[in-house]
């Protein structure tokens, strides 16, 4: 039964503060609680009076500072109030004192100098020089940002400067304005650079934080149809490049990875694929297992010539394979279409989002969700049946009938 003090206190409670008593054995040691704030923070107490005192403090805090003050941790607010009462210092004065304590900002660095230092830091920490991630970062920072504003002091760069530069970014050929997704990538690398610059005390605030990322409208994934895939494989069945292509079609590899992978990184015994960090897009070591058996059927056809192909020659031979099969696919589409098909068909056939994300080496399930509904379950299952035996045993019509 509640005390008179608690009953009286309940009448004073504003919106956002609630008091109560736990009714389960797990809270016997501290049965009295206060729940408060938009995050529904809970604090438990051994004694009812202590709980009530804490609730009264919250009521007074809300009366003085408004309900938004409940978003701040009570202990931290109390600590700051005591500090302010003793020192009479403002937040600006505290910040200035802290900045002097941590050391002076490096205000003389030019953009070129800062970019050079940043790239060196990243190479020494978490990125390999020969990865796509580093090459893209270098292009965005050194070849564009530093090439345009290199001689200016880093601290003089404004959000307006970055918005203007982003508007002038061109596509890979340097002829047309870059797509929104490309500009978003530029903005992301610039923002990461300026955040690190703040952490290194090369400047005080990040000007890129005020630059709104370009809005990207998701485009429908372009897939290789089952019929075209059958014709593509049947036409090129004797080509040494085909087992590498299989790494895109069923191994979930990007075109660059399929072109770089070495024979020793294909672990036939355990049916696994190994990608050292220096050869992987993100610069991190990866090992994946659980691919469809059709992948290993195609990899069994690999020859010495297959593994002798380097990344550049692989791209040439793959383009020739598309042409040989009579498939008119743009260079840009050919770079992604096999991996996109692999992910889409696998997800459609298995309905296993987590497994597909793991095999695709996506950084989040959200990326894999973009492939949901792109392909049908029927086509997904047919994709997994496109074995060397299947494409050499007859026509496409026969393949459909027997499958």
Number of C-alpha atoms within 10 A of each C-alpha: 5 9 10 9 11 16 10 10 16 16 8 12 15 13 11 17 21 16 19 16 17 13 10 8 8 9 15 12 11 16 19 22 24 20 17 19 19 12 10 14 13 12 14 20 18 14 13 19 14 14 21 20 12 15 23 15 13 23 21 11 17 18 12 10 10 11 18 11 16 22 13 10 12 15 9 10 14 13 11 13 12 12 12 14 9 9 9 11 11 9 11 9 11 12 11 11 11 11 14 10 9 10 9 11 14 15 14 15 17 20 24 21 16 21 23 15 13 18 19 13 13 13 12 11 9 12 21 21 18 14 18 18 15 19 13 15 18 19 15 21 24 19 13 17 21 22 14 14 19 19 13 16 17 24 19 15 16 15 16 13 15 18 16 10 14 22 11 13 19 15 13 10 8 9 9 11 16 18 13 14 15 18 22 18 16 21 22 16 18 22 18 13 20 23 19 16 22 15 12 13 17 20 23 17 15 21 20 24 16 13 17 11 18 15 10 12 8 8 7 9 16 15 22 20 13 18 15 16 21 22 20 21 23 22 17 17 18 10 17 19 27 22 23 25 26 23 26 26 26 25 26 26 28 21 23 20 18 22 24 18 23 17 16 10 13 18 13 13 6 9 15 16 21 19 21 13 17 16 24 23 20 18 20 15 13 14 14 16 14 14 18 14 13 18 22 20 16 21 18 11 16 17 14 9 10 19 19 14 20 15 15 11 13 23 21 12 17 21 18 14 21 20 13 14 17 13 15 11 14 10 10 8 13 19 18 17 20 25 25 24 27 25 27 27 31 29 26 22 18 13 13 11 17 15 17 25 20 17 19 20 17 13 11 11 14 11 11 21 15 14 20 15 12 18 20 15 18 11 18 21 16 17 23 18 17 22 19 18 12 18 21 16 11 11 14 18 10 12 18 11 8 8 11
